[in-house]
Amino acid sequence: MFQINKQYIKGCFREEEIQLSGEALDEIVSHLRVSVRRMATRCKSNNIKRLTSELMYLALGKYGSKK
């Protein structure tokens, strides 16, 4: 299973030749955690027991489209 870690995030920015401070990296990790928590909360509020690619639009909060 693929896991996003700090090394992966740093590598993405390094590939684009962008320097990333430790504080910025911590903010990115925090943002990802909040985003995933929101997705889980949306799934629960929509009574989704198993998130599939077809239901991803609900987890992302895009209620008007099934793309």
C-alpha positions in Angstrom: 0.0 0.0 0.0 1.3 3.5 -0.9 1.8 5.8 2.0 2.5 9.5 1.8 5.3 10.4 4.0 7.5 13.4 4.5 10.2 12.0 2.2 7.7 11.6 -0.6 6.5 15.2 -0.2 10.0 16.6 -0.1 10.9 14.6 -3.2 8.0 16.0 -5.1 9.2 19.6 -4.4 12.8 18.7 -5.0 11.9 17.4 -8.5 10.4 20.8 -9.3 13.5 22.4 -7.8 11.6 24.1 -5.0 13.1 24.5 -1.6 10.7 23.4 1.2 11.1 24.6 4.8 10.4 22.3 7.7 7.5 24.5 8.7 6.0 24.3 5.2 6.3 20.6 5.2 4.6 20.3 8.6 1.7 22.5 7.2 1.3 20.3 4.2 1.1 17.2 6.4 -1.4 18.9 8.6 -3.5 19.9 5.6 -3.5 16.3 4.3 -4.6 15.0 7.7 -7.5 17.5 7.9 -8.5 16.7 4.3 -8.6 13.0 5.0 -10.6 13.6 8.2 -13.1 15.7 6.3 -13.5 13.0 3.7 -14.2 10.4 6.3 -16.7 12.7 8.0 -18.5 13.2 4.7 -18.7 9.5 4.1 -20.2 9.0 7.5 -22.8 11.8 7.0 -23.7 10.3 3.6 -24.1 6.8 5.2 -21.3 5.4 3.0 -20.0 2.1 4.6 -17.4 1.4 1.8 -15.8 4.2 -0.2 -15.3 3.2 -3.8 -14.1 5.2 -6.8 -17.7 5.7 -7.9 -18.5 7.4 -4.6 -15.4 9.5 -4.3 -17.2 12.6 -5.4 -19.2 12.4 -2.2 -16.1 12.1 0.0 -14.6 15.1 -1.9 -17.8 17.2 -1.3 -18.8 17.4 -4.9 -22.4 16.6 -4.4 -23.6 18.0 -7.8 -21.5 15.7 -10.0 -20.8 12.1 -10.3 -17.4 12.5 -12.1 
